[in-house]
Amino acid sequence: MRAYNLLFLFILFFINISNGQEIERSTFGLQVGVLGVWVNHEYKLIDRFILRTEVGLDSYILSKTPEHKSNLQFSPVVTLEPRWYYNLTSRKKKEKHILRNSANFFSLKSSYHPDWFVISNQDNLIPISDISIVPSWGMRRHIGQHINYEVGLGIGYIRTFYSNTGFGPDEEAIDINLNIRIGYSIF
């Protein structure tokens, strides 16, 4: 019974802090960054809370090998990321625009790199899948109606599935999310 009461208070707390906020109901966009290119969609769940879905290509620069100076590769990624835009009220009070979710946010970024393909400057690479969950902080701002930029940082967990390819046991590690992107919001 005590757990139900705590859950009820938790829900009331988030409903109370979210009243009166103006967040876009749905936005689509394209973003490019140092580490890839992505298409995204943000869908409003409740005020200040959105669910961001994203597909794209993440890039990696791997260490130098004797055969090549460096290995640059791109692999597909699918991301599901709930976000809480927490400073909409203060931005609005300061008469700063909140167009297309221009605010700071906390998120739980969950990404999956399937083993479909890899694009690389090295031949015969075998794609290896992984999944990561990274709590992150970030900020999103718009320049004009459609151009936006986003920065973010987070530290979380990644599991790489080597056993699916026969390269040994799966590996778990710390994952760092460094997010620097510029984009175009379609609507």
Secondary structure, 3 states (H helix, E strand, C coil): CHHHHHHHHHHHHHHHHHCCCCCCCEEEEEEEECCEEEEEEEEEEECCEEEEEEEEEEEEEECCCCCCCCEEEEEEEEEEEEEEECCHHHHHHCCCCCCCCCEEEEEEEEEEECCCCCEECCCCCCCCCEEEEEEEEEEEEEECCCEEEEEEEEEEEEEECHHHCCCCCCEEEEEEEEEEEEEEECC
